[in-house]
Amino acid sequence: MSDATRTGSRSAAHPDLHAAPTWHQMATAAGLVNADGSIGETIFGQMTALAGRHDAINLGQGSPGDPTPDFLIDAATEAMRAGVNQYAPGQGHRVLIDAVAEQRRRCYGQEVSADEVLITIGATEGLSAAIVALVPRGGEVIVFEPFYDSYAAATALAGGKLRTVGLIEDGAGGFAPDWEAFERTVSPQTAAIIVNTPHNPTGLVFTAEMLTRIYKAAVDSDAWVITDEVYEYLVFGDRQHVALASIIDDPSRVVSISSAGKSFNITGWKIGWTVAAPPVREAIQAVKQYFCFTGGAPFQPAVAAALNEHEDFAYASARSLSARSEILVPAFEQLPGVRVSQPQGGYFTLVDFAGATDEDAYALNERLTREFGFTGIPGPSLCAAGTPVSEAFAQTIRYSFCKSEDETAEAARRVRKAAEKLS
């Protein structure tokens, strides 16, 4: 018997990948499908590679440039040495569940029971599990555009339809929802509205009035509201983050999601949490436990200690980020013909080059990386294809100011050098 007979034909095709279409629908929704049909790297991975090829400062990825504080490393080490290295309970370690409940009470006056808290593998898992649990097939999910790409992928996984509402310039360097578009988009088919505040990438901090208006629309259409609050501590000046669930009489249709990664410089730990009414939490947990049953066991008590005892670190991070934005934003303002956003919180500023060049954001970002050594994220990659906002962002690039003080200063120097050469 020949080897080919024993093993089967070596040229035989494998089963058709597209017979199971969900993965491709998710990749398409997240913008990962190339023009030739192949699956590409995320835009964040692509831009990280671009920066690496040109020894450029990577202002594209929202990864903190400052080190993780010793109090977190010490607490995690202590937990590991104490044996907290096996599976955590499916809902999460009680010490972190209690810390999250107390944080919601302390910061927002929201009374939360242990039955309402679910610990997740970062906010992304919480968001994905919530969307899959709560959005029926064919239901519509409204997001404010530009948006975090996982919203689109999770909506596709749920069999839902993504609908976008633009955040438009407010004339003062900031952004606000396009309320006319919002009113047109909300309908009886709306299953969920996702609100990210402080917002990535515009830096908009949604006000209580904005959130209440969104909530009322959700009530009218009998939809869920999912709030992505991962930048909740990182608000600048005298503004304050508003937690929607804390300002309404009945928060049972609101799912509040956050994480420790951005505020405590531990994005790689992937410790997040979801707060929802007990039956809603149970439904989300039913999905979550088959994404990844549990994780980060020794990190969970460390994050609990951070929330309980070191909240001042998160507020200090906000002040530091605000100061770094005040270094980087004015440098970009020196570039001829550009408009630069004035972030109210978060990690990012948006630079619109439409008044300076005919190049699209992708080509321009590549050229600025190659010639001047700083890299961002092209704005259209944070939008749905073909929308008015995507067109408006055609020549916009997102830049982060969450890098170290030295990196931020060096990036500002390179931007000013570009301004001198391009003037």
Residue, then its C-alpha position, 0 to 999 in steps of 0.5 A: m500500500s502506498d503512503a498516499t493510499r494509507t494517509g489519503s491524498r495529500s492534495a485533497a482539500h480541507p473542509d470549506l472554512h466558509a461553510a461555518p461563516t460566523w468567523h468570517q462575518m466577525a472578521t469582516a465586521a471588524g475590518l480584518v478582511n483584505a481586498d483579496g479576501s485574505i484575513g489581515e492583522t488588526i489595524f493596531g498590529q499593523m501600525t505597531a509593525l509599521a512603527g517598528r520598521h521605521d524606529a518610530i514612536n508608536l502613538g497608535q496603540g493605547s498601551p500605557g508607557d508608565p510601569t505598573p505600580d509596585f503595590l499591584i505587583d507586590a499584591a499579585t506576588e503575595a497572592m501567588r505565594a499564598g496559593v491563589n493560582q488555580y481556577a477562580p470561581g466562575q463569577g470571580h473572587r469574592v474579594l474583587i466582587d466586593a471591591v467593585a460593588e464598593q467602588r460603584r457605591r463610593c464613586y457613584g452612589q450606586e448600591v450594588s450587591a454581590d449578585e450583580v457583579l461578574i469578573t471578566i477577562g478584561a472589558t472586552e470579554g464582558l462586552s462580547a458576552a453581554i452582546v451575545a447574551l442580550v442581542p437576539r439574532g437580527g436585532e440592531v446594536i447602535v454604537f457611536e462612531p468612531f468606535y472600538d472594533s470589538y463591538a462590531a465583531a461581537t455583534a456579528l457573533a450574536g447575529g445582530k446588525l450594527r447601526t452607527v451614529g456619528l459623533i460630530e465636531d462641536g466647534a470647540g475642539g470636541f465632539a457631541p452625538d449627532w442627535e438627529a441621526f440618533e433619533r432616526t436610527v433608534s427603532p423597534q428593532t434596536a436591541a442594544i445601545i452601546v455608550n463608551t464614556p469617556h470615549n475612545p477615540t474622541g475623548l468625549v465625556f458624555t454628560a448626564e443629560m446626554l446619557t439620560r437622553i440615550y436611556k429614554a430612547a432605550v426605554d421607548s424602544d425596549a432596548w438594553v444600554i451597555t456602557d463601556e466605562v474603561y476610562e472612567y477614572l481618566v477624566f480631565g480638569d473639573r469634568q466628572h465621569v457619569a455612570l448611567a446606572s447611578i442616575i436613573d431610577d431603574p438601572s435594570r436595563v443597563v449593563s455597566i462594564s469597566s476594567a482596571g487595565k487603563s487606570f492602573n497600567i495593567t492592560g496585560w492583566k485583563i481584569g474587567w468587570t460587569v455590573a448588571a441586575p442578577p438575572v442579567r448577570e447570570a445570562i452574561q455569565a452563562v456566555k462568558q464561562y464558555f468564552c474563557f471560564t475564568g482567569g487572572a486568579p492572583f491578579q483579582p485580589a491585587v486589583a481588589a486592593a487597588l480599588n480599595e486602597h489605591e484609588d488615588f493612583a488612578y486619579a493621579s494617572a488622569r492628571s498625568l495624562s492631562a499634562r501629557s495631552e497638553i504637551l502633544v496636542p499643542a505640538f500637533e497644532q503647529l502642523p499647517g492646516v490641521r485641526v486637533s481635538q481637545p480631549q476631555g478624558g482618555y488616551f487619545t487626540l484626533v488630528d484632521f489633516a484635510g486642510a493640509t493634504d490630499e493624502d488619505a489617512y493610511a498613506l499619510n500615516e505611513r509617510l509621517t512614520r517614515e519621514f518623521g518617526f511617529t505613528g498613529i491609527p488611521g481614523p477610517s479604521l475606527c469606523a464602519a466602511g462607507t458611513p458619513v463619519s468614515e468619510a469625514f475621518a478620511q484624513t484623520i489620524r488618532y494619536s495616543f498620549c499615554k506613553s511615558e513622559d520621555e516618549t511623549a516629549e520626544a514625540a512632541r519634538r518629532v511632531r514640531k520638527a515635521a511642522e517646521k519642514l512642512s510649513 
